[in-house]
């Protein structure tokens, strides 16, 4: 993998931003591929055994996937 990708993966973005800010950053940087990038980061954090970061990235994914779409009512 390219060195820049490794540095990006190891960046503690999730420690500096809230999920809403991170979703805007990811959407602006990756466009339509933002969801895939966020899921990849969640997967890598899971492999690194970092549950707090996994929860963060999954929350970001939830925000990305629901942006612009009304959420379904539970039940």
Chimera marker file (.cmm) of the C-alpha trace (Angstrom):
<marker_set name="trace">
<marker id="1" x="0.000" y="0.000" z="0.000" r="1" g="1" b="0" radius="0.5"/>
<marker id="2" x="1.170" y="3.538" z="-0.630" r="1" g="1" b="0" radius="0.5"/>
<marker id="3" x="2.816" y="5.222" z="2.341" r="1" g="1" b="0" radius="0.5"/>
<marker id="4" x="0.338" y="8.120" z="2.204" r="1" g="1" b="0" radius="0.5"/>
<marker id="5" x="-2.554" y="5.675" z="2.642" r="1" g="1" b="0" radius="0.5"/>
<marker id="6" x="-0.866" y="4.101" z="5.656" r="1" g="1" b="0" radius="0.5"/>
<marker id="7" x="-0.411" y="7.544" z="7.230" r="1" g="1" b="0" radius="0.5"/>
<marker id="8" x="-4.039" y="8.393" z="6.481" r="1" g="1" b="0" radius="0.5"/>
<marker id="9" x="-5.234" y="5.178" z="8.113" r="1" g="1" b="0" radius="0.5"/>
<marker id="10" x="-3.197" y="5.819" z="11.234" r="1" g="1" b="0" radius="0.5"/>
<marker id="11" x="-4.319" y="9.453" z="11.525" r="1" g="1" b="0" radius="0.5"/>
<marker id="12" x="-6.405" y="9.967" z="14.635" r="1" g="1" b="0" radius="0.5"/>
<marker id="13" x="-9.060" y="11.965" z="12.802" r="1" g="1" b="0" radius="0.5"/>
<marker id="14" x="-11.707" y="10.301" z="14.917" r="1" g="1" b="0" radius="0.5"/>
<marker id="15" x="-10.140" y="11.744" z="18.074" r="1" g="1" b="0" radius="0.5"/>
<marker id="16" x="-10.254" y="15.337" z="16.785" r="1" g="1" b="0" radius="0.5"/>
<marker id="17" x="-13.693" y="15.564" z="15.153" r="1" g="1" b="0" radius="0.5"/>
<marker id="18" x="-17.230" y="14.665" z="16.060" r="1" g="1" b="0" radius="0.5"/>
<marker id="19" x="-19.019" y="12.245" z="13.694" r="1" g="1" b="0" radius="0.5"/>
<marker id="20" x="-20.957" y="15.058" z="11.995" r="1" g="1" b="0" radius="0.5"/>
<marker id="21" x="-17.809" y="16.978" z="11.156" r="1" g="1" b="0" radius="0.5"/>
<marker id="22" x="-16.044" y="13.815" z="10.035" r="1" g="1" b="0" radius="0.5"/>
<marker id="23" x="-18.932" y="12.891" z="7.721" r="1" g="1" b="0" radius="0.5"/>
<marker id="24" x="-18.681" y="16.317" z="6.052" r="1" g="1" b="0" radius="0.5"/>
<marker id="25" x="-14.897" y="15.987" z="5.705" r="1" g="1" b="0" radius="0.5"/>
<marker id="26" x="-15.175" y="12.495" z="4.231" r="1" g="1" b="0" radius="0.5"/>
<marker id="27" x="-17.979" y="13.464" z="1.828" r="1" g="1" b="0" radius="0.5"/>
<marker id="28" x="-15.974" y="16.473" z="0.668" r="1" g="1" b="0" radius="0.5"/>
<marker id="29" x="-12.814" y="14.434" z="0.205" r="1" g="1" b="0" radius="0.5"/>
<marker id="30" x="-14.178" y="11.183" z="-1.225" r="1" g="1" b="0" radius="0.5"/>
<marker id="31" x="-17.513" y="12.173" z="-2.764" r="1" g="1" b="0" radius="0.5"/>
<marker id="32" x="-19.600" y="9.127" z="-3.681" r="1" g="1" b="0" radius="0.5"/>
<marker id="33" x="-16.872" y="6.844" z="-2.321" r="1" g="1" b="0" radius="0.5"/>
<marker id="34" x="-17.048" y="8.293" z="1.193" r="1" g="1" b="0" radius="0.5"/>
<marker id="35" x="-19.188" y="5.476" z="2.558" r="1" g="1" b="0" radius="0.5"/>
<marker id="36" x="-16.785" y="2.826" z="1.296" r="1" g="1" b="0" radius="0.5"/>
<marker id="37" x="-13.810" y="4.717" z="2.723" r="1" g="1" b="0" radius="0.5"/>
<marker id="38" x="-15.497" y="5.035" z="6.118" r="1" g="1" b="0" radius="0.5"/>
<marker id="39" x="-16.372" y="1.335" z="6.197" r="1" g="1" b="0" radius="0.5"/>
<marker id="40" x="-12.791" y="0.482" z="5.273" r="1" g="1" b="0" radius="0.5"/>
<marker id="41" x="-11.546" y="2.613" z="8.159" r="1" g="1" b="0" radius="0.5"/>
<marker id="42" x="-13.991" y="0.893" z="10.530" r="1" g="1" b="0" radius="0.5"/>
<marker id="43" x="-12.787" y="-2.499" z="9.320" r="1" g="1" b="0" radius="0.5"/>
<marker id="44" x="-9.120" y="-1.578" z="9.775" r="1" g="1" b="0" radius="0.5"/>
<marker id="45" x="-9.794" y="-0.239" z="13.257" r="1" g="1" b="0" radius="0.5"/>
<marker id="46" x="-11.543" y="-3.511" z="14.104" r="1" g="1" b="0" radius="0.5"/>
<marker id="47" x="-8.470" y="-5.415" z="12.940" r="1" g="1" b="0" radius="0.5"/>
<marker id="48" x="-6.364" y="-3.103" z="15.121" r="1" g="1" b="0" radius="0.5"/>
<marker id="49" x="-8.722" y="-3.884" z="18.039" r="1" g="1" b="0" radius="0.5"/>
<marker id="50" x="-9.776" y="-0.296" z="18.602" r="1" g="1" b="0" radius="0.5"/>
<marker id="51" x="-13.506" y="-0.494" z="19.464" r="1" g="1" b="0" radius="0.5"/>
<marker id="52" x="-13.892" y="3.233" z="20.184" r="1" g="1" b="0" radius="0.5"/>
<marker id="53" x="-12.655" y="4.082" z="16.692" r="1" g="1" b="0" radius="0.5"/>
<marker id="54" x="-14.877" y="1.394" z="15.142" r="1" g="1" b="0" radius="0.5"/>
<marker id="55" x="-17.942" y="2.903" z="16.831" r="1" g="1" b="0" radius="0.5"/>
<marker id="56" x="-16.910" y="6.361" z="15.642" r="1" g="1" b="0" radius="0.5"/>
<marker id="57" x="-16.516" y="5.303" z="11.995" r="1" g="1" b="0" radius="0.5"/>
<marker id="58" x="-19.777" y="3.361" z="12.019" r="1" g="1" b="0" radius="0.5"/>
<marker id="59" x="-21.552" y="6.447" z="13.365" r="1" g="1" b="0" radius="0.5"/>
<marker id="60" x="-19.974" y="8.484" z="10.551" r="1" g="1" b="0" radius="0.5"/>
<marker id="61" x="-21.212" y="5.874" z="8.065" r="1" g="1" b="0" radius="0.5"/>
<marker id="62" x="-24.703" y="6.086" z="9.540" r="1" g="1" b="0" radius="0.5"/>
<marker id="63" x="-24.686" y="9.861" z="9.080" r="1" g="1" b="0" radius="0.5"/>
<marker id="64" x="-23.388" y="9.567" z="5.509" r="1" g="1" b="0" radius="0.5"/>
<marker id="65" x="-25.918" y="6.924" z="4.522" r="1" g="1" b="0" radius="0.5"/>
<marker id="66" x="-28.868" y="8.818" z="5.985" r="1" g="1" b="0" radius="0.5"/>
<marker id="67" x="-27.905" y="12.313" z="4.786" r="1" g="1" b="0" radius="0.5"/>
<marker id="68" x="-30.512" y="13.736" z="2.492" r="1" g="1" b="0" radius="0.5"/>
<marker id="69" x="-32.870" y="10.828" z="3.079" r="1" g="1" b="0" radius="0.5"/>
<marker id="70" x="-35.615" y="10.659" z="5.677" r="1" g="1" b="0" radius="0.5"/>
<marker id="71" x="-35.092" y="7.884" z="8.174" r="1" g="1" b="0" radius="0.5"/>
<marker id="72" x="-37.627" y="5.107" z="8.385" r="1" g="1" b="0" radius="0.5"/>
<marker id="73" x="-39.785" y="5.018" z="11.474" r="1" g="1" b="0" radius="0.5"/>
<marker id="74" x="-38.900" y="2.164" z="13.829" r="1" g="1" b="0" radius="0.5"/>
<marker id="75" x="-41.162" y="-0.835" z="13.818" r="1" g="1" b="0" radius="0.5"/>
<link id1="1" id2="2" r="1" g="1" b="0" radius="0.2"/>
<link id1="2" id2="3" r="1" g="1" b="0" radius="0.2"/>
<link id1="3" id2="4" r="1" g="1" b="0" radius="0.2"/>
<link id1="4" id2="5" r="1" g="1" b="0" radius="0.2"/>
<link id1="5" id2="6" r="1" g="1" b="0" radius="0.2"/>
<link id1="6" id2="7" r="1" g="1" b="0" radius="0.2"/>
<link id1="7" id2="8" r="1" g="1" b="0" radius="0.2"/>
<link id1="8" id2="9" r="1" g="1" b="0" radius="0.2"/>
<link id1="9" id2="10" r="1" g="1" b="0" radius="0.2"/>
<link id1="10" id2="11" r="1" g="1" b="0" radius="0.2"/>
<link id1="11" id2="12" r="1" g="1" b="0" radius="0.2"/>
<link id1="12" id2="13" r="1" g="1" b="0" radius="0.2"/>
<link id1="13" id2="14" r="1" g="1" b="0" radius="0.2"/>
<link id1="14" id2="15" r="1" g="1" b="0" radius="0.2"/>
<link id1="15" id2="16" r="1" g="1" b="0" radius="0.2"/>
<link id1="16" id2="17" r="1" g="1" b="0" radius="0.2"/>
<link id1="17" id2="18" r="1" g="1" b="0" radius="0.2"/>
<link id1="18" id2="19" r="1" g="1" b="0" radius="0.2"/>
<link id1="19" id2="20" r="1" g="1" b="0" radius="0.2"/>
<link id1="20" id2="21" r="1" g="1" b="0" radius="0.2"/>
<link id1="21" id2="22" r="1" g="1" b="0" radius="0.2"/>
<link id1="22" id2="23" r="1" g="1" b="0" radius="0.2"/>
<link id1="23" id2="24" r="1" g="1" b="0" radius="0.2"/>
<link id1="24" id2="25" r="1" g="1" b="0" radius="0.2"/>
<link id1="25" id2="26" r="1" g="1" b="0" radius="0.2"/>
<link id1="26" id2="27" r="1" g="1" b="0" radius="0.2"/>
<link id1="27" id2="28" r="1" g="1" b="0" radius="0.2"/>
<link id1="28" id2="29" r="1" g="1" b="0" radius="0.2"/>
<link id1="29" id2="30" r="1" g="1" b="0" radius="0.2"/>
<link id1="30" id2="31" r="1" g="1" b="0" radius="0.2"/>
<link id1="31" id2="32" r="1" g="1" b="0" radius="0.2"/>
<link id1="32" id2="33" r="1" g="1" b="0" radius="0.2"/>
<link id1="33" id2="34" r="1" g="1" b="0" radius="0.2"/>
<link id1="34" id2="35" r="1" g="1" b="0" radius="0.2"/>
<link id1="35" id2="36" r="1" g="1" b="0" radius="0.2"/>
<link id1="36" id2="37" r="1" g="1" b="0" radius="0.2"/>
<link id1="37" id2="38" r="1" g="1" b="0" radius="0.2"/>
<link id1="38" id2="39" r="1" g="1" b="0" radius="0.2"/>
<link id1="39" id2="40" r="1" g="1" b="0" radius="0.2"/>
<link id1="40" id2="41" r="1" g="1" b="0" radius="0.2"/>
<link id1="41" id2="42" r="1" g="1" b="0" radius="0.2"/>
<link id1="42" id2="43" r="1" g="1" b="0" radius="0.2"/>
<link id1="43" id2="44" r="1" g="1" b="0" radius="0.2"/>
<link id1="44" id2="45" r="1" g="1" b="0" radius="0.2"/>
<link id1="45" id2="46" r="1" g="1" b="0" radius="0.2"/>
<link id1="46" id2="47" r="1" g="1" b="0" radius="0.2"/>
<link id1="47" id2="48" r="1" g="1" b="0" radius="0.2"/>
<link id1="48" id2="49" r="1" g="1" b="0" radius="0.2"/>
<link id1="49" id2="50" r="1" g="1" b="0" radius="0.2"/>
<link id1="50" id2="51" r="1" g="1" b="0" radius="0.2"/>
<link id1="51" id2="52" r="1" g="1" b="0" radius="0.2"/>
<link id1="52" id2="53" r="1" g="1" b="0" radius="0.2"/>
<link id1="53" id2="54" r="1" g="1" b="0" radius="0.2"/>
<link id1="54" id2="55" r="1" g="1" b="0" radius="0.2"/>
<link id1="55" id2="56" r="1" g="1" b="0" radius="0.2"/>
<link id1="56" id2="57" r="1" g="1" b="0" radius="0.2"/>
<link id1="57" id2="58" r="1" g="1" b="0" radius="0.2"/>
<link id1="58" id2="59" r="1" g="1" b="0" radius="0.2"/>
<link id1="59" id2="60" r="1" g="1" b="0" radius="0.2"/>
<link id1="60" id2="61" r="1" g="1" b="0" radius="0.2"/>
<link id1="61" id2="62" r="1" g="1" b="0" radius="0.2"/>
<link id1="62" id2="63" r="1" g="1" b="0" radius="0.2"/>
<link id1="63" id2="64" r="1" g="1" b="0" radius="0.2"/>
<link id1="64" id2="65" r="1" g="1" b="0" radius="0.2"/>
<link id1="65" id2="66" r="1" g="1" b="0" radius="0.2"/>
<link id1="66" id2="67" r="1" g="1" b="0" radius="0.2"/>
<link id1="67" id2="68" r="1" g="1" b="0" radius="0.2"/>
<link id1="68" id2="69" r="1" g="1" b="0" radius="0.2"/>
<link id1="69" id2="70" r="1" g="1" b="0" radius="0.2"/>
<link id1="70" id2="71" r="1" g="1" b="0" radius="0.2"/>
<link id1="71" id2="72" r="1" g="1" b="0" radius="0.2"/>
<link id1="72" id2="73" r="1" g="1" b="0" radius="0.2"/>
<link id1="73" id2="74" r="1" g="1" b="0" radius="0.2"/>
<link id1="74" id2="75" r="1" g="1" b="0" radius="0.2"/>
</marker_set>
